[in-house]
C-alpha cells in the first residue's frame, strides 16, 4: 500500500482496465455504422408498413415462405404475435396487423431466422 492507502494490485488493475477500454470503442463504432446502414437500406425498400392487415400483406407481397406458429396471447399484456418469413424480409404482426418489418440479413440475432420456430 502506498501513502494514499492504494495497493499496487489496485493500481495495476486500474491501468489494465483503462488500457483495454480503448479497444472496445472501434467495435461499438462498427456496430453503430452497421445498424445505420441497415436502417437506411430498410427505408429504401418496399417493406410492409405498420398497420397493414395480414390480407393486405399477402395480397401485395404474395404468400410468405413460412408462417411461424403464433406466440403469446396468454394475457392482454401479451397479445398474439405472428411472424411471416419472406425471402428478403420478416414481418411481425400483433394479432392480425403489421407492427414491424425487417430485412432478412445477417445482423444481430437475425443470422439464422429459419432456426426460430
C-alpha positions in Angstrom: 0.0 0.0 0.0 1.2 3.5 -0.8 0.7 6.6 1.4 -2.8 7.0 -0.1 -3.9 3.5 1.0 -4.0 2.1 -2.6 -2.4 -1.2 -3.2 -0.2 -2.0 -6.2 -2.6 -4.6 -7.4 -5.4 -2.0 -7.5 -3.2 0.4 -9.5 -2.3 -2.4 -11.9 -5.9 -3.4 -12.4 -6.9 0.2 -13.0 -4.2 0.7 -15.6 -5.2 -2.6 -17.3 -8.9 -1.6 -17.4 -8.0 1.9 -18.8 -5.7 0.4 -21.4 -8.3 -2.1 -22.7 -11.2 0.3 -22.6 -10.0 1.9 -25.8 -10.1 -1.4 -27.6 -13.9 -1.6 -27.3 -14.6 1.7 -28.9 -13.9 0.7 -32.5 -16.2 -2.3 -32.1 -19.1 -0.1 -30.9 -18.5 2.4 -33.7 -18.5 -0.5 -36.2 -21.8 -1.9 -34.8 -23.4 1.5 -34.9 -22.4 2.0 -38.6 -23.8 -1.5 -39.4 -27.1 -0.5 -37.8 -27.3 2.8 -39.5 -26.6 1.1 -42.9 -29.3 -1.5 -42.2 -31.9 1.2 -41.2 -31.1 3.2 -44.4 -31.4 0.1 -46.5 -34.8 -0.8 -44.9 -36.0 2.7 -45.6 -35.2 2.4 -49.3 -37.0 -1.0 -49.6 -40.7 -1.6 -50.2 -41.5 -3.4 -46.9 -44.9 -3.9 -45.4 -45.9 -0.8 -43.4 -47.2 -0.7 -39.8 -50.9 -1.2 -39.6 -51.3 -3.3 -42.8 -53.5 -6.3 -42.3 -52.3 -9.9 -43.0 -54.6 -10.0 -46.0 -53.1 -6.7 -47.4 -49.6 -8.0 -46.9 -50.4 -11.3 -48.6 -52.1 -9.5 -51.5 -49.2 -7.1 -52.1 -46.2 -9.4 -51.4 -47.6 -12.8 -52.0 -47.6 -15.8 -49.7 -44.7 -15.9 -47.3 -42.2 -18.7 -47.5 -43.1 -19.6 -43.9 -45.6 -18.7 -41.3 -44.4 -19.4 -37.8 -46.7 -20.6 -35.1 -48.3 -17.7 -33.1 -46.7 -16.7 -29.8 -48.2 -15.0 -26.8 -51.9 -14.4 -26.3 -51.9 -15.6 -22.7 -53.0 -12.2 -21.4 -53.9 -8.7 -22.5 -50.3 -7.6 -21.8 -49.0 -10.4 -24.1 -51.0 -10.2 -27.4 -50.7 -12.8 -30.1 -47.6 -12.2 -32.2 -47.3 -13.8 -35.6 -44.2 -13.9 -37.8 -44.1 -14.4 -41.5 -40.8 -15.1 -43.3 -40.2 -13.8 -46.9 -37.0 -14.3 -48.9 -35.8 -10.7 -48.2 -37.7 -9.6 -45.1 -39.6 -10.7 -42.0 -42.9 -9.3 -41.0 -44.2 -9.2 -37.4 -47.9 -9.0 -36.7 -49.7 -8.1 -33.4 -52.9 -10.1 -33.8 -53.5 -9.5 -37.5 -51.8 -6.2 -38.2 -48.1 -5.4 -39.0 -46.1 -3.9 -36.1 -42.7 -4.2 -37.8 -40.9 -5.5 -40.9 -37.2 -6.0 -41.0 -34.6 -7.1 -43.6 -33.7 -10.8 -43.6 -30.0 -10.2 -43.4 -27.2 -11.5 -41.1 -27.2 -9.0 -38.3 -27.6 -9.3 -34.6 -29.8 -12.2 -33.6 -31.2 -12.4 -37.2 -28.3 -14.6 -38.5 -30.5 -17.6 -39.0 -34.2 -16.7 -39.0 -35.1 -20.2 -40.0 -33.9 -21.6 -36.7 -36.5 -19.7 -34.7 -39.8 -21.6 -34.6 
